[in-house]
Amino acid sequence: MTPANNLRGILLMVASMAAFALEDMFIKFAAADLPTGEIVLISGIFGVPFFGWLAARGGRGIWIRGALHPAVLVRAAGEMVGSLAYITALASVPLPTVSAVLQVMPLAVTLGAALFLKAPVGWRRWTAIAVGLAGVMLVIRPGFDGFRPEALWVLVTVAGLAARDLATRVIPPHYSDAQISAWGLMAVTALGAGMMIFTGQHAVPDAWQTAGLAGMVVVGAVGYWAITAASRTGEVSVVAPFRYTRLVFAIVLGFTVFAEPVDLITALGACLIIGSGLYSFARERARTRSRAALHPTPQPAS
């Protein structure tokens, strides 16, 4: 990868994080007045045709037996749990708090990979995981005066999305990204529809709510495109740490739009989470370089 590719990848990653922060803002607006099931339904239903179309362009279908593969079903369950918990958290918890806890996702995936996929994790990364989890405890503050039980929904979100990402790793490689994304969104759509039927809660959005839901769909699509392009443009070890800029955007939006300031303890917890995540990225980059040095790629003969 050239420096220009890495710079473009970084800019795309930052743009995707800005888009996702805006998506969270729109969801938070909508969740204040609309039923959670309705928002879950809308968040999934518009993506299914798009990814179905992408799959069809690649000569793949989404209505196939592969959708019932056990790993696909586990991924779908994680997607449903994560989506429901995330929208519930955004409705009741300050945006910076939600975003700060969500930054522990890479560490949660590393932890899950070590526990369930037997991935090798050294003591340094175990220490980084422990520090990151300590940061989460500072942000949520269970047992202290600042504790808000609703914040536990963010931990459910992390658990659901980590399960989704881990299941994605074991889905057979012959299924395309578009198929996997379509199946996940189909599960989310079914969950939202089921919630609306079971609870009987639904509402006709007014003009402002409709605009917010449209904004959620549009910026979410932009963010998904940008993060995919970023991952394919620059080196992962260079581009991935810029995921943490999402917290910066969330803090700005939380303060300016929702009047949700960040206190010192939350800021300290967020720094621990981000610092441990960056250290984990650095360790992985060092290990990749070490493996490359020990097993260099053969060069073609001139």
Secondary structure, 3 states (H helix, E strand, C coil): CCHHHHHHHHHHHHHHHHHHHHHHHHHHHHHCCCCHHHHHHHHHHCHHHHHHHHHHHCCCCCCCHHHHCHHHHHHHHHHHHHHHHHHHHHHHCCHHHHHHHHCCHHHHHHHHHHHHCCCCCCHHHHHHHHHHHHHHHHHHCCCCCCCCHHHHHHHHHHHHHHHHHHHHHHCCCCCCHHHHHHHHHHHHHHHHHHHHHHHCCCCCCCHHHHHHHHHHHHHHHHHHHHHHHHHHHCCHHHHHHHHHHHHHHHHHHHHHHHCCCCCHHHHHHHHHHHHHHHHHHHHHHHHHHHHHHHCCCCCCCC
